[in-house]
């Protein structure tokens, strides 16, 4: 029986709270490593590759959903929260992966999807079968329609995936789904829903996980009465401005109850909010002292590559989280957005989703991406890396329609569905696809470009100045330099036009400085100490150090 598995030992937390300064590596399970040769990544494949992540220097891994699911939205439509989907393995495989990670000093964070279930979840199947008045319908949002014969949706809310956020069932009632029709929203006012997720938390905590990334953390509670949103509904749904659909104050009571559960377990188990909100101040509400531990900083992810906007966003982020005593988080890529190796060089670089990516100069794109990554890893707080960014992988922009598998791509309306480009399986070794992704003779669920042979782990490991070795060096320095341990110690320093510079200090420790040339021309800066790391080649001249465009340097003095 899966619920009789012995939980692996936990990692005891450091006095400084490991999560305040952690580097967390996101694994998209179907694209990380394939152990059984079916072309789809799985949990045993992840277990086999954990030593690579230890050697990379990260503190924890976060896995996107691997629960039982019909995969209508790549696993974010969960049919059973206590079972692993067979394409990824078993609960025993999950337990073995957690044990293996802990043995290597890595913590494990798993995705939790509480806003909605799959339409094949046992509760929803019973809700449809039992009809109007069913107690199971009360656990979702079922409503009669408007119009003479109930033929119109109950309100004007749009789905983020396009069309109305309501689907009518044969008996005439409608149910709410802020995402796909296969993802009905839970009614979080119902005590059975709240109780169920408390037991789900405990199931995985008992199995040894170190925390949860909470999908759509801002969406659980809807405004009473489900009022219309009126004009600009799509913008409201994306978290811009006041919305009856998202970021309601009632979510915080839920997270306070979850925090009490997390605090019962040893080793400082954490929860991380995927919370889209109108501003950083609203995001900070999710990480007050008795709620969640971290919240993703999507504002930073969408910040354009220039000195003014970067400095302002970094300052605003630190200020907002400082006000509630929480660490700031930083990330540049994830499974839903264009990889920053491509995105930061595109026109409209501040946009992160909702448009078709285009190819960019690969050399210039990688140079800027490396500079951005080294900058990010120098900031106070916790950093999230997306699998493959340490290899400098670009977005795959030329996947033909017949191979695309993002469910949103095949919908008639809504999101463009171009997320496949950042989900292509990563290359490990060899000269031809699938580049060691799985056993010899296997394939990969999305095709990999021919150019990725030179970007594989094997091709870059041990090669001075390769992107992989730059990441390894950055993470090693981040762990060892005393000034990089505190989470709130950044001071801006003056710099030439187009250059961003700051220092971090700690008592009885060398000063750490980060200098970034964000301009389009080389800039000479004073040599302020020993160069610890550079994202790209620099020239040491008689008047100082010449930084080419899109170059970041770390110094210690």
PyMOL commands that set and color helices and strands:
alter all, ss='L'
color gray80, all
select helices_A, chain A and resi 2-4+18-20+29-31+43-56+91-103+122-130+137-139+191-207+233-237+251-264+280-287+298-301+307-322+340-343+362-376+389-391+401-403+407-410+419-422+450-455+457-460+467-480+482-484
alter helices_A, ss='H'
color red, helices_A
select strands_A, chain A and resi 23-27+60-63+67-68+80-84+107-112+142-143+166-168+174-176+211-214+270-273+294-295+329-331+382-386+490-492+499-504+512-517+523-525+530-534+538-541+544-547+551-556
alter strands_A, ss='S'
color yellow, strands_A
deselect
rebuild
show_as cartoon
